[in-house]
Each structure stands twice: as structure tokens, then as C-alpha cells.
Amino acid sequence: MVTLIDVSHTVEDGMITYKGLPAPIICDFLSREASKLHYAEGTTFHIGKIEMVANTGTYIDAPFHRYADGKDLSQLALESVAQLDAVIVRVNPEQRPIGIELFSSLEVEGQAVLIQTGWDRHWRTDQYFENHPYLTAEAAEWLKQSGAALVGIDSLNIDDTTSGARPVHSTLLGADIPIVEHLCNLEKIPNKPFKFSAVPVKVKNFGTFPVRAYVIVEM
């Protein structure tokens, strides 16, 4: 028997994911009422339309997000984003810089490493954009050297955004390690083995896209 746990945010019209980036616009392309003109009586369809930046909701970063010659979304192997053995690191909610000391005792080779900070409790509030938890450059380097397959976090950004430097993105994406940001509900994952998936749409020349991220736990 397995349990599925959704760890991604719902994308909604007008929702701000990252301050300075526009909210998605979700509307009808073809409404049910308008579709009556095209189909037999009693038959209606809805075709929706969405306008959004790629960094919306819970999303994955492919190497192309940071590097022009990196793998784009269409080049990510399914094995790199789906059914990954995973480990969770639970961080004190008051801790901002997340250093190497929280990872050094873990075995992460070939695994997705999910970092639970609890910051998702501020989702859709002004607090979400200020003083968020982030990984240090040293922690990113350790994860790279230790063979992590993917790294995810339930925070605004995996990097410190108080400057223009992005050492964690640079290190992980430079090593072909995808990043998933804006996760949620990580506290629902029990302390037992689980698998993680975060599969984006297969888009050419795109480095970021929303995902339906979820965990599979054998109960």
C-alpha cells in the first residue's frame, strides 16, 4: 500500500510567486457557452488560456536556466526528475542560512534532497518574500560532491537573494542537478523511505517550468 503526498502549490489567477514577476492570467479561450456554436446540442467544451512566466508556483530549474549551453527542460531525462529515491532534511524554522552541518551525516548519492524549512506557511503573504531560508554555497558544493540527484526547498529561493550572486544555482545546475523551489507540505512526509517526482512539460529552450511535485511513501 502506498500514499501519495502532493508537495506543490496550486497555480491561481493573480497569484504572485516571486516579487517583481507578473502573476499568471488564467481565463477562457473558448468558454462553454461559446462552444455551443461549434458542437451538437448538449455538447460543450472548455478550452482555457494561461499567460505566465515560467517561474510560477512550484517549479523546477534545469541547467539552461543558469547556463546557455545547459540542458533545457526537453533534455532532462525522466530518470532525473521522476521516481527518485529521496531524503528529507528538516530545518529549524528560525534558521536562515542552511549550512553544511545539516547534510554531512547524510547519504545522498543518487537521491533527491528535500529541505523542509516551513517557509511555505507564509505562501501568498508579504512575509514570504522577506528574509527567507536559503542554502549556503558550501552546502551546495557538498551536495554536488556527494552526488545528490536533485535538490528541492519549500522557500522563496534556494539562494540568498540579498545580492545578485547565485552560488547555489551556479553550483548545482552547473553539475546537472535540477532544483525545485516553492515546495510545500513537506511536514506531511513521514520519517521513512520515499520517492519524489517533479516532472515539467517538455519545452525546448526553456529552463524553468511549474511542476506537480509529489512524494510516494510505502505505508
PyMOL CGO cylinders between C-alpha atoms (Angstrom):
from pymol import cmd
from pymol.cgo import CYLINDER

trace = [
    CYLINDER, 0.00, 0.00, 0.00, 1.35, 3.44, -0.96, 0.3, 1, 1, 1, 1, 1, 1,
    CYLINDER, 1.35, 3.44, -0.96, 0.40, 7.01, -0.08, 0.3, 1, 1, 1, 1, 1, 1,
    CYLINDER, 0.40, 7.01, -0.08, 0.77, 9.95, -2.47, 0.3, 1, 1, 1, 1, 1, 1,
    CYLINDER, 0.77, 9.95, -2.47, 1.57, 13.35, -0.93, 0.3, 1, 1, 1, 1, 1, 1,
    CYLINDER, 1.57, 13.35, -0.93, 1.20, 16.49, -3.04, 0.3, 1, 1, 1, 1, 1, 1,
    CYLINDER, 1.20, 16.49, -3.04, 4.04, 18.91, -2.28, 0.3, 1, 1, 1, 1, 1, 1,
    CYLINDER, 4.04, 18.91, -2.28, 3.27, 21.59, -4.87, 0.3, 1, 1, 1, 1, 1, 1,
    CYLINDER, 3.27, 21.59, -4.87, 1.27, 24.82, -4.74, 0.3, 1, 1, 1, 1, 1, 1,
    CYLINDER, 1.27, 24.82, -4.74, -1.87, 25.40, -6.79, 0.3, 1, 1, 1, 1, 1, 1,
    CYLINDER, -1.87, 25.40, -6.79, -1.41, 27.91, -9.62, 0.3, 1, 1, 1, 1, 1, 1,
    CYLINDER, -1.41, 27.91, -9.62, -4.15, 30.54, -9.44, 0.3, 1, 1, 1, 1, 1, 1,
    CYLINDER, -4.15, 30.54, -9.44, -5.07, 33.64, -11.41, 0.3, 1, 1, 1, 1, 1, 1,
    CYLINDER, -5.07, 33.64, -11.41, -3.37, 36.72, -9.93, 0.3, 1, 1, 1, 1, 1, 1,
    CYLINDER, -3.37, 36.72, -9.93, -1.00, 34.73, -7.71, 0.3, 1, 1, 1, 1, 1, 1,
    CYLINDER, -1.00, 34.73, -7.71, 2.43, 36.25, -7.09, 0.3, 1, 1, 1, 1, 1, 1,
    CYLINDER, 2.43, 36.25, -7.09, 5.19, 33.65, -6.75, 0.3, 1, 1, 1, 1, 1, 1,
    CYLINDER, 5.19, 33.65, -6.75, 8.21, 35.94, -6.73, 0.3, 1, 1, 1, 1, 1, 1,
    CYLINDER, 8.21, 35.94, -6.73, 8.12, 39.70, -6.14, 0.3, 1, 1, 1, 1, 1, 1,
    CYLINDER, 8.12, 39.70, -6.14, 8.80, 41.55, -9.37, 0.3, 1, 1, 1, 1, 1, 1,
    CYLINDER, 8.80, 41.55, -9.37, 7.49, 38.79, -11.63, 0.3, 1, 1, 1, 1, 1, 1,
    CYLINDER, 7.49, 38.79, -11.63, 3.97, 39.06, -13.04, 0.3, 1, 1, 1, 1, 1, 1,
    CYLINDER, 3.97, 39.06, -13.04, 1.13, 36.91, -11.79, 0.3, 1, 1, 1, 1, 1, 1,
    CYLINDER, 1.13, 36.91, -11.79, -0.46, 34.35, -14.12, 0.3, 1, 1, 1, 1, 1, 1,
    CYLINDER, -0.46, 34.35, -14.12, -3.55, 35.36, -16.07, 0.3, 1, 1, 1, 1, 1, 1,
    CYLINDER, -3.55, 35.36, -16.07, -5.96, 32.43, -16.31, 0.3, 1, 1, 1, 1, 1, 1,
    CYLINDER, -5.96, 32.43, -16.31, -9.02, 32.84, -18.50, 0.3, 1, 1, 1, 1, 1, 1,
    CYLINDER, -9.02, 32.84, -18.50, -11.19, 31.24, -21.17, 0.3, 1, 1, 1, 1, 1, 1,
    CYLINDER, -11.19, 31.24, -21.17, -10.00, 30.83, -24.72, 0.3, 1, 1, 1, 1, 1, 1,
    CYLINDER, -10.00, 30.83, -24.72, -13.25, 29.07, -25.53, 0.3, 1, 1, 1, 1, 1, 1,
    CYLINDER, -13.25, 29.07, -25.53, -16.00, 29.22, -22.92, 0.3, 1, 1, 1, 1, 1, 1,
    CYLINDER, -16.00, 29.22, -22.92, -18.63, 26.51, -22.57, 0.3, 1, 1, 1, 1, 1, 1,
    CYLINDER, -18.63, 26.51, -22.57, -21.27, 28.98, -23.67, 0.3, 1, 1, 1, 1, 1, 1,
    CYLINDER, -21.27, 28.98, -23.67, -19.33, 29.95, -26.80, 0.3, 1, 1, 1, 1, 1, 1,
    CYLINDER, -19.33, 29.95, -26.80, -18.58, 26.32, -27.62, 0.3, 1, 1, 1, 1, 1, 1,
    CYLINDER, -18.58, 26.32, -27.62, -22.28, 25.65, -28.16, 0.3, 1, 1, 1, 1, 1, 1,
    CYLINDER, -22.28, 25.65, -28.16, -21.90, 27.25, -31.58, 0.3, 1, 1, 1, 1, 1, 1,
    CYLINDER, -21.90, 27.25, -31.58, -19.41, 24.57, -32.67, 0.3, 1, 1, 1, 1, 1, 1,
    CYLINDER, -19.41, 24.57, -32.67, -20.86, 21.30, -31.37, 0.3, 1, 1, 1, 1, 1, 1,
    CYLINDER, -20.86, 21.30, -31.37, -24.05, 19.31, -31.34, 0.3, 1, 1, 1, 1, 1, 1,
    CYLINDER, -24.05, 19.31, -31.34, -26.83, 20.28, -28.97, 0.3, 1, 1, 1, 1, 1, 1,
    CYLINDER, -26.83, 20.28, -28.97, -26.00, 19.32, -25.39, 0.3, 1, 1, 1, 1, 1, 1,
    CYLINDER, -26.00, 19.32, -25.39, -22.25, 19.04, -26.12, 0.3, 1, 1, 1, 1, 1, 1,
    CYLINDER, -22.25, 19.04, -26.12, -19.95, 21.73, -24.70, 0.3, 1, 1, 1, 1, 1, 1,
    CYLINDER, -19.95, 21.73, -24.70, -16.23, 22.05, -24.11, 0.3, 1, 1, 1, 1, 1, 1,
    CYLINDER, -16.23, 22.05, -24.11, -13.94, 24.43, -22.27, 0.3, 1, 1, 1, 1, 1, 1,
    CYLINDER, -13.94, 24.43, -22.27, -10.51, 25.46, -23.56, 0.3, 1, 1, 1, 1, 1, 1,
    CYLINDER, -10.51, 25.46, -23.56, -8.54, 27.53, -21.09, 0.3, 1, 1, 1, 1, 1, 1,
    CYLINDER, -8.54, 27.53, -21.09, -5.79, 30.05, -21.68, 0.3, 1, 1, 1, 1, 1, 1,
    CYLINDER, -5.79, 30.05, -21.68, -2.94, 30.91, -19.33, 0.3, 1, 1, 1, 1, 1, 1,
    CYLINDER, -2.94, 30.91, -19.33, -0.32, 33.64, -19.62, 0.3, 1, 1, 1, 1, 1, 1,
    CYLINDER, -0.32, 33.64, -19.62, 2.53, 33.32, -17.16, 0.3, 1, 1, 1, 1, 1, 1,
    CYLINDER, 2.53, 33.32, -17.16, 6.26, 33.49, -16.65, 0.3, 1, 1, 1, 1, 1, 1,
    CYLINDER, 6.26, 33.49, -16.65, 7.99, 30.16, -16.24, 0.3, 1, 1, 1, 1, 1, 1,
    CYLINDER, 7.99, 30.16, -16.24, 8.82, 30.85, -12.59, 0.3, 1, 1, 1, 1, 1, 1,
    CYLINDER, 8.82, 30.85, -12.59, 5.27, 30.37, -11.33, 0.3, 1, 1, 1, 1, 1, 1,
    CYLINDER, 5.27, 30.37, -11.33, 4.09, 28.23, -8.42, 0.3, 1, 1, 1, 1, 1, 1,
    CYLINDER, 4.09, 28.23, -8.42, 6.22, 25.22, -7.57, 0.3, 1, 1, 1, 1, 1, 1,
    CYLINDER, 6.22, 25.22, -7.57, 8.75, 24.95, -10.39, 0.3, 1, 1, 1, 1, 1, 1,
    CYLINDER, 8.75, 24.95, -10.39, 11.87, 23.13, -11.49, 0.3, 1, 1, 1, 1, 1, 1,
    CYLINDER, 11.87, 23.13, -11.49, 15.09, 24.75, -12.67, 0.3, 1, 1, 1, 1, 1, 1,
    CYLINDER, 15.09, 24.75, -12.67, 17.00, 22.91, -15.41, 0.3, 1, 1, 1, 1, 1, 1,
    CYLINDER, 17.00, 22.91, -15.41, 20.66, 23.77, -16.13, 0.3, 1, 1, 1, 1, 1, 1,
    CYLINDER, 20.66, 23.77, -16.13, 19.57, 26.00, -19.07, 0.3, 1, 1, 1, 1, 1, 1,
    CYLINDER, 19.57, 26.00, -19.07, 18.02, 28.38, -16.51, 0.3, 1, 1, 1, 1, 1, 1,
    CYLINDER, 18.02, 28.38, -16.51, 21.54, 29.36, -15.48, 0.3, 1, 1, 1, 1, 1, 1,
    CYLINDER, 21.54, 29.36, -15.48, 23.75, 28.28, -18.39, 0.3, 1, 1, 1, 1, 1, 1,
    CYLINDER, 23.75, 28.28, -18.39, 23.15, 28.92, -22.10, 0.3, 1, 1, 1, 1, 1, 1,
    CYLINDER, 23.15, 28.92, -22.10, 24.70, 25.56, -23.01, 0.3, 1, 1, 1, 1, 1, 1,
    CYLINDER, 24.70, 25.56, -23.01, 22.98, 23.65, -20.18, 0.3, 1, 1, 1, 1, 1, 1,
    CYLINDER, 22.98, 23.65, -20.18, 20.24, 21.07, -20.60, 0.3, 1, 1, 1, 1, 1, 1,
    CYLINDER, 20.24, 21.07, -20.60, 16.83, 22.60, -21.20, 0.3, 1, 1, 1, 1, 1, 1,
    CYLINDER, 16.83, 22.60, -21.20, 13.53, 21.12, -19.99, 0.3, 1, 1, 1, 1, 1, 1,
    CYLINDER, 13.53, 21.12, -19.99, 13.19, 18.93, -23.07, 0.3, 1, 1, 1, 1, 1, 1,
    CYLINDER, 13.19, 18.93, -23.07, 16.62, 17.42, -22.44, 0.3, 1, 1, 1, 1, 1, 1,
    CYLINDER, 16.62, 17.42, -22.44, 16.05, 16.42, -18.83, 0.3, 1, 1, 1, 1, 1, 1,
    CYLINDER, 16.05, 16.42, -18.83, 15.94, 12.64, -18.60, 0.3, 1, 1, 1, 1, 1, 1,
    CYLINDER, 15.94, 12.64, -18.60, 12.79, 11.36, -16.89, 0.3, 1, 1, 1, 1, 1, 1,
    CYLINDER, 12.79, 11.36, -16.89, 15.06, 9.42, -14.56, 0.3, 1, 1, 1, 1, 1, 1,
    CYLINDER, 15.06, 9.42, -14.56, 16.45, 12.73, -13.27, 0.3, 1, 1, 1, 1, 1, 1,
    CYLINDER, 16.45, 12.73, -13.27, 13.07, 14.12, -12.19, 0.3, 1, 1, 1, 1, 1, 1,
    CYLINDER, 13.07, 14.12, -12.19, 10.77, 11.15, -11.54, 0.3, 1, 1, 1, 1, 1, 1,
    CYLINDER, 10.77, 11.15, -11.54, 10.62, 8.29, -9.03, 0.3, 1, 1, 1, 1, 1, 1,
    CYLINDER, 10.62, 8.29, -9.03, 13.82, 9.40, -7.31, 0.3, 1, 1, 1, 1, 1, 1,
    CYLINDER, 13.82, 9.40, -7.31, 14.80, 7.87, -4.00, 0.3, 1, 1, 1, 1, 1, 1,
    CYLINDER, 14.80, 7.87, -4.00, 14.72, 10.81, -1.63, 0.3, 1, 1, 1, 1, 1, 1,
    CYLINDER, 14.72, 10.81, -1.63, 15.76, 12.08, 1.77, 0.3, 1, 1, 1, 1, 1, 1,
    CYLINDER, 15.76, 12.08, 1.77, 14.34, 15.00, 3.74, 0.3, 1, 1, 1, 1, 1, 1,
    CYLINDER, 14.34, 15.00, 3.74, 16.32, 17.48, 5.83, 0.3, 1, 1, 1, 1, 1, 1,
    CYLINDER, 16.32, 17.48, 5.83, 14.23, 19.24, 8.47, 0.3, 1, 1, 1, 1, 1, 1,
    CYLINDER, 14.23, 19.24, 8.47, 15.49, 22.71, 9.38, 0.3, 1, 1, 1, 1, 1, 1,
    CYLINDER, 15.49, 22.71, 9.38, 14.72, 24.85, 12.40, 0.3, 1, 1, 1, 1, 1, 1,
    CYLINDER, 14.72, 24.85, 12.40, 12.10, 27.38, 11.21, 0.3, 1, 1, 1, 1, 1, 1,
    CYLINDER, 12.10, 27.38, 11.21, 14.18, 30.26, 12.57, 0.3, 1, 1, 1, 1, 1, 1,
    CYLINDER, 14.18, 30.26, 12.57, 17.32, 29.28, 10.67, 0.3, 1, 1, 1, 1, 1, 1,
    CYLINDER, 17.32, 29.28, 10.67, 18.09, 31.36, 7.56, 0.3, 1, 1, 1, 1, 1, 1,
    CYLINDER, 18.09, 31.36, 7.56, 21.47, 30.19, 6.22, 0.3, 1, 1, 1, 1, 1, 1,
    CYLINDER, 21.47, 30.19, 6.22, 21.36, 26.40, 5.89, 0.3, 1, 1, 1, 1, 1, 1,
    CYLINDER, 21.36, 26.40, 5.89, 24.91, 25.16, 6.15, 0.3, 1, 1, 1, 1, 1, 1,
    CYLINDER, 24.91, 25.16, 6.15, 26.88, 22.02, 5.50, 0.3, 1, 1, 1, 1, 1, 1,
    CYLINDER, 26.88, 22.02, 5.50, 26.46, 20.78, 9.07, 0.3, 1, 1, 1, 1, 1, 1,
    CYLINDER, 26.46, 20.78, 9.07, 22.87, 19.67, 8.36, 0.3, 1, 1, 1, 1, 1, 1,
    CYLINDER, 22.87, 19.67, 8.36, 23.95, 17.44, 5.47, 0.3, 1, 1, 1, 1, 1, 1,
    CYLINDER, 23.95, 17.44, 5.47, 27.34, 16.00, 6.40, 0.3, 1, 1, 1, 1, 1, 1,
    CYLINDER, 27.34, 16.00, 6.40, 25.95, 12.90, 8.12, 0.3, 1, 1, 1, 1, 1, 1,
    CYLINDER, 25.95, 12.90, 8.12, 23.59, 12.01, 5.25, 0.3, 1, 1, 1, 1, 1, 1,
    CYLINDER, 23.59, 12.01, 5.25, 23.97, 9.58, 2.38, 0.3, 1, 1, 1, 1, 1, 1,
    CYLINDER, 23.97, 9.58, 2.38, 22.62, 11.50, -0.62, 0.3, 1, 1, 1, 1, 1, 1,
    CYLINDER, 22.62, 11.50, -0.62, 24.26, 9.91, -3.65, 0.3, 1, 1, 1, 1, 1, 1,
    CYLINDER, 24.26, 9.91, -3.65, 21.69, 9.43, -6.38, 0.3, 1, 1, 1, 1, 1, 1,
    CYLINDER, 21.69, 9.43, -6.38, 18.89, 10.87, -4.24, 0.3, 1, 1, 1, 1, 1, 1,
    CYLINDER, 18.89, 10.87, -4.24, 16.61, 13.87, -4.26, 0.3, 1, 1, 1, 1, 1, 1,
    CYLINDER, 16.61, 13.87, -4.26, 17.35, 16.01, -1.21, 0.3, 1, 1, 1, 1, 1, 1,
    CYLINDER, 17.35, 16.01, -1.21, 14.29, 17.92, 0.04, 0.3, 1, 1, 1, 1, 1, 1,
    CYLINDER, 14.29, 17.92, 0.04, 14.81, 20.73, 2.54, 0.3, 1, 1, 1, 1, 1, 1,
    CYLINDER, 14.81, 20.73, 2.54, 11.90, 21.47, 4.86, 0.3, 1, 1, 1, 1, 1, 1,
    CYLINDER, 11.90, 21.47, 4.86, 12.16, 24.95, 6.35, 0.3, 1, 1, 1, 1, 1, 1,
    CYLINDER, 12.16, 24.95, 6.35, 8.45, 25.52, 6.95, 0.3, 1, 1, 1, 1, 1, 1,
    CYLINDER, 8.45, 25.52, 6.95, 8.62, 28.76, 4.95, 0.3, 1, 1, 1, 1, 1, 1,
    CYLINDER, 8.62, 28.76, 4.95, 5.63, 27.65, 2.89, 0.3, 1, 1, 1, 1, 1, 1,
    CYLINDER, 5.63, 27.65, 2.89, 3.47, 28.74, 5.87, 0.3, 1, 1, 1, 1, 1, 1,
    CYLINDER, 3.47, 28.74, 5.87, 3.97, 32.30, 4.54, 0.3, 1, 1, 1, 1, 1, 1,
    CYLINDER, 3.97, 32.30, 4.54, 2.80, 31.49, 0.99, 0.3, 1, 1, 1, 1, 1, 1,
    CYLINDER, 2.80, 31.49, 0.99, 0.60, 34.25, -0.51, 0.3, 1, 1, 1, 1, 1, 1,
    CYLINDER, 0.60, 34.25, -0.51, 1.71, 36.76, 2.15, 0.3, 1, 1, 1, 1, 1, 1,
    CYLINDER, 1.71, 36.76, 2.15, 4.21, 39.64, 2.08, 0.3, 1, 1, 1, 1, 1, 1,
    CYLINDER, 4.21, 39.64, 2.08, 6.37, 37.78, 4.61, 0.3, 1, 1, 1, 1, 1, 1,
    CYLINDER, 6.37, 37.78, 4.61, 7.11, 35.07, 2.02, 0.3, 1, 1, 1, 1, 1, 1,
    CYLINDER, 7.11, 35.07, 2.02, 9.33, 37.49, 0.08, 0.3, 1, 1, 1, 1, 1, 1,
    CYLINDER, 9.33, 37.49, 0.08, 11.43, 38.70, 3.02, 0.3, 1, 1, 1, 1, 1, 1,
    CYLINDER, 11.43, 38.70, 3.02, 14.28, 37.02, 4.96, 0.3, 1, 1, 1, 1, 1, 1,
    CYLINDER, 14.28, 37.02, 4.96, 13.64, 33.54, 3.55, 0.3, 1, 1, 1, 1, 1, 1,
    CYLINDER, 13.64, 33.54, 3.55, 15.81, 30.49, 4.40, 0.3, 1, 1, 1, 1, 1, 1,
    CYLINDER, 15.81, 30.49, 4.40, 18.46, 29.53, 1.84, 0.3, 1, 1, 1, 1, 1, 1,
    CYLINDER, 18.46, 29.53, 1.84, 21.39, 27.17, 1.30, 0.3, 1, 1, 1, 1, 1, 1,
    CYLINDER, 21.39, 27.17, 1.30, 24.96, 28.32, 1.70, 0.3, 1, 1, 1, 1, 1, 1,
    CYLINDER, 24.96, 28.32, 1.70, 27.48, 27.98, -1.10, 0.3, 1, 1, 1, 1, 1, 1,
    CYLINDER, 27.48, 27.98, -1.10, 29.36, 25.42, 0.99, 0.3, 1, 1, 1, 1, 1, 1,
    CYLINDER, 29.36, 25.42, 0.99, 26.26, 23.28, 1.42, 0.3, 1, 1, 1, 1, 1, 1,
    CYLINDER, 26.26, 23.28, 1.42, 25.65, 23.34, -2.34, 0.3, 1, 1, 1, 1, 1, 1,
    CYLINDER, 25.65, 23.34, -2.34, 29.22, 22.28, -3.01, 0.3, 1, 1, 1, 1, 1, 1,
    CYLINDER, 29.22, 22.28, -3.01, 28.89, 19.41, -0.51, 0.3, 1, 1, 1, 1, 1, 1,
    CYLINDER, 28.89, 19.41, -0.51, 25.65, 18.24, -2.19, 0.3, 1, 1, 1, 1, 1, 1,
    CYLINDER, 25.65, 18.24, -2.19, 27.37, 18.35, -5.57, 0.3, 1, 1, 1, 1, 1, 1,
    CYLINDER, 27.37, 18.35, -5.57, 30.44, 16.45, -4.39, 0.3, 1, 1, 1, 1, 1, 1,
    CYLINDER, 30.44, 16.45, -4.39, 28.25, 13.90, -2.58, 0.3, 1, 1, 1, 1, 1, 1,
    CYLINDER, 28.25, 13.90, -2.58, 26.28, 13.07, -5.72, 0.3, 1, 1, 1, 1, 1, 1,
    CYLINDER, 26.28, 13.07, -5.72, 22.81, 14.46, -4.98, 0.3, 1, 1, 1, 1, 1, 1,
    CYLINDER, 22.81, 14.46, -4.98, 20.47, 13.88, -7.93, 0.3, 1, 1, 1, 1, 1, 1,
    CYLINDER, 20.47, 13.88, -7.93, 18.10, 16.82, -7.27, 0.3, 1, 1, 1, 1, 1, 1,
    CYLINDER, 18.10, 16.82, -7.27, 17.66, 19.42, -4.55, 0.3, 1, 1, 1, 1, 1, 1,
    CYLINDER, 17.66, 19.42, -4.55, 14.34, 20.95, -3.51, 0.3, 1, 1, 1, 1, 1, 1,
    CYLINDER, 14.34, 20.95, -3.51, 13.29, 23.53, -0.93, 0.3, 1, 1, 1, 1, 1, 1,
    CYLINDER, 13.29, 23.53, -0.93, 9.99, 24.93, 0.41, 0.3, 1, 1, 1, 1, 1, 1,
    CYLINDER, 9.99, 24.93, 0.41, 11.30, 28.51, 0.36, 0.3, 1, 1, 1, 1, 1, 1,
    CYLINDER, 11.30, 28.51, 0.36, 11.26, 31.55, -1.92, 0.3, 1, 1, 1, 1, 1, 1,
    CYLINDER, 11.26, 31.55, -1.92, 14.70, 30.77, -3.33, 0.3, 1, 1, 1, 1, 1, 1,
    CYLINDER, 14.70, 30.77, -3.33, 17.41, 28.21, -2.72, 0.3, 1, 1, 1, 1, 1, 1,
    CYLINDER, 17.41, 28.21, -2.72, 19.93, 31.09, -2.80, 0.3, 1, 1, 1, 1, 1, 1,
    CYLINDER, 19.93, 31.09, -2.80, 20.33, 34.18, -0.66, 0.3, 1, 1, 1, 1, 1, 1,
    CYLINDER, 20.33, 34.18, -0.66, 18.73, 36.99, -2.70, 0.3, 1, 1, 1, 1, 1, 1,
    CYLINDER, 18.73, 36.99, -2.70, 20.24, 39.94, -0.83, 0.3, 1, 1, 1, 1, 1, 1,
    CYLINDER, 20.24, 39.94, -0.83, 22.85, 40.22, -3.60, 0.3, 1, 1, 1, 1, 1, 1,
    CYLINDER, 22.85, 40.22, -3.60, 23.00, 39.33, -7.28, 0.3, 1, 1, 1, 1, 1, 1,
    CYLINDER, 23.00, 39.33, -7.28, 25.20, 36.29, -6.64, 0.3, 1, 1, 1, 1, 1, 1,
    CYLINDER, 25.20, 36.29, -6.64, 23.55, 32.88, -7.00, 0.3, 1, 1, 1, 1, 1, 1,
    CYLINDER, 23.55, 32.88, -7.00, 26.24, 30.38, -5.92, 0.3, 1, 1, 1, 1, 1, 1,
    CYLINDER, 26.24, 30.38, -5.92, 23.81, 27.55, -5.16, 0.3, 1, 1, 1, 1, 1, 1,
    CYLINDER, 23.81, 27.55, -5.16, 22.11, 27.74, -8.56, 0.3, 1, 1, 1, 1, 1, 1,
    CYLINDER, 22.11, 27.74, -8.56, 25.53, 28.03, -10.21, 0.3, 1, 1, 1, 1, 1, 1,
    CYLINDER, 25.53, 28.03, -10.21, 26.97, 25.02, -8.41, 0.3, 1, 1, 1, 1, 1, 1,
    CYLINDER, 26.97, 25.02, -8.41, 24.02, 22.65, -8.66, 0.3, 1, 1, 1, 1, 1, 1,
    CYLINDER, 24.02, 22.65, -8.66, 22.84, 23.49, -12.18, 0.3, 1, 1, 1, 1, 1, 1,
    CYLINDER, 22.84, 23.49, -12.18, 26.46, 23.51, -13.35, 0.3, 1, 1, 1, 1, 1, 1,
    CYLINDER, 26.46, 23.51, -13.35, 26.61, 19.89, -12.20, 0.3, 1, 1, 1, 1, 1, 1,
    CYLINDER, 26.61, 19.89, -12.20, 23.32, 18.94, -13.95, 0.3, 1, 1, 1, 1, 1, 1,
    CYLINDER, 23.32, 18.94, -13.95, 21.48, 18.78, -10.62, 0.3, 1, 1, 1, 1, 1, 1,
    CYLINDER, 21.48, 18.78, -10.62, 17.92, 20.14, -11.06, 0.3, 1, 1, 1, 1, 1, 1,
    CYLINDER, 17.92, 20.14, -11.06, 16.48, 22.45, -8.42, 0.3, 1, 1, 1, 1, 1, 1,
    CYLINDER, 16.48, 22.45, -8.42, 12.85, 22.58, -7.27, 0.3, 1, 1, 1, 1, 1, 1,
    CYLINDER, 12.85, 22.58, -7.27, 11.72, 25.72, -5.43, 0.3, 1, 1, 1, 1, 1, 1,
    CYLINDER, 11.72, 25.72, -5.43, 8.49, 26.72, -3.66, 0.3, 1, 1, 1, 1, 1, 1,
    CYLINDER, 8.49, 26.72, -3.66, 7.67, 23.23, -2.42, 0.3, 1, 1, 1, 1, 1, 1,
    CYLINDER, 7.67, 23.23, -2.42, 5.06, 22.84, 0.32, 0.3, 1, 1, 1, 1, 1, 1,
    CYLINDER, 5.06, 22.84, 0.32, 3.58, 20.30, 2.75, 0.3, 1, 1, 1, 1, 1, 1,
    CYLINDER, 3.58, 20.30, 2.75, 6.95, 18.70, 3.42, 0.3, 1, 1, 1, 1, 1, 1,
    CYLINDER, 6.95, 18.70, 3.42, 5.96, 18.27, 7.06, 0.3, 1, 1, 1, 1, 1, 1,
    CYLINDER, 5.96, 18.27, 7.06, 3.48, 15.63, 5.86, 0.3, 1, 1, 1, 1, 1, 1,
    CYLINDER, 3.48, 15.63, 5.86, 6.28, 13.34, 4.73, 0.3, 1, 1, 1, 1, 1, 1,
    CYLINDER, 6.28, 13.34, 4.73, 6.84, 10.65, 7.39, 0.3, 1, 1, 1, 1, 1, 1,
    CYLINDER, 6.84, 10.65, 7.39, 10.29, 9.65, 8.54, 0.3, 1, 1, 1, 1, 1, 1,
    CYLINDER, 10.29, 9.65, 8.54, 10.53, 6.61, 6.32, 0.3, 1, 1, 1, 1, 1, 1,
    CYLINDER, 10.53, 6.61, 6.32, 11.81, 5.85, 2.80, 0.3, 1, 1, 1, 1, 1, 1,
    CYLINDER, 11.81, 5.85, 2.80, 10.01, 7.69, 0.00, 0.3, 1, 1, 1, 1, 1, 1,
    CYLINDER, 10.01, 7.69, 0.00, 10.29, 8.61, -3.67, 0.3, 1, 1, 1, 1, 1, 1,
    CYLINDER, 10.29, 8.61, -3.67, 10.00, 12.08, -5.20, 0.3, 1, 1, 1, 1, 1, 1,
    CYLINDER, 10.00, 12.08, -5.20, 8.79, 13.25, -8.62, 0.3, 1, 1, 1, 1, 1, 1,
    CYLINDER, 8.79, 13.25, -8.62, 8.68, 16.74, -10.15, 0.3, 1, 1, 1, 1, 1, 1,
    CYLINDER, 8.68, 16.74, -10.15, 8.14, 16.42, -13.90, 0.3, 1, 1, 1, 1, 1, 1,
    CYLINDER, 8.14, 16.42, -13.90, 7.82, 19.56, -16.07, 0.3, 1, 1, 1, 1, 1, 1,
    CYLINDER, 7.82, 19.56, -16.07, 6.34, 19.98, -19.53, 0.3, 1, 1, 1, 1, 1, 1,
    CYLINDER, 6.34, 19.98, -19.53, 8.88, 19.05, -22.23, 0.3, 1, 1, 1, 1, 1, 1,
    CYLINDER, 8.88, 19.05, -22.23, 9.64, 22.54, -23.59, 0.3, 1, 1, 1, 1, 1, 1,
    CYLINDER, 9.64, 22.54, -23.59, 12.57, 23.33, -25.89, 0.3, 1, 1, 1, 1, 1, 1,
    CYLINDER, 12.57, 23.33, -25.89, 14.81, 26.29, -24.98, 0.3, 1, 1, 1, 1, 1, 1,
    CYLINDER, 14.81, 26.29, -24.98, 13.17, 26.71, -21.57, 0.3, 1, 1, 1, 1, 1, 1,
    CYLINDER, 13.17, 26.71, -21.57, 15.00, 26.34, -18.28, 0.3, 1, 1, 1, 1, 1, 1,
    CYLINDER, 15.00, 26.34, -18.28, 12.17, 26.62, -15.76, 0.3, 1, 1, 1, 1, 1, 1,
    CYLINDER, 12.17, 26.62, -15.76, 8.56, 25.43, -15.57, 0.3, 1, 1, 1, 1, 1, 1,
    CYLINDER, 8.56, 25.43, -15.57, 5.88, 24.62, -12.98, 0.3, 1, 1, 1, 1, 1, 1,
    CYLINDER, 5.88, 24.62, -12.98, 5.62, 21.01, -11.81, 0.3, 1, 1, 1, 1, 1, 1,
    CYLINDER, 5.62, 21.01, -11.81, 3.13, 18.84, -9.96, 0.3, 1, 1, 1, 1, 1, 1,
    CYLINDER, 3.13, 18.84, -9.96, 5.60, 17.66, -7.35, 0.3, 1, 1, 1, 1, 1, 1,
    CYLINDER, 5.60, 17.66, -7.35, 4.64, 14.68, -5.23, 0.3, 1, 1, 1, 1, 1, 1,
    CYLINDER, 4.64, 14.68, -5.23, 6.01, 12.05, -2.90, 0.3, 1, 1, 1, 1, 1, 1,
    CYLINDER, 6.01, 12.05, -2.90, 5.26, 8.32, -2.81, 0.3, 1, 1, 1, 1, 1, 1,
    CYLINDER, 5.26, 8.32, -2.81, 5.53, 6.63, 0.58, 0.3, 1, 1, 1, 1, 1, 1,
    CYLINDER, 5.53, 6.63, 0.58, 5.07, 2.93, 1.20, 0.3, 1, 1, 1, 1, 1, 1,
    CYLINDER, 5.07, 2.93, 1.20, 2.90, 2.54, 4.28, 0.3, 1, 1, 1, 1, 1, 1,
]
cmd.load_cgo(trace, "trace")
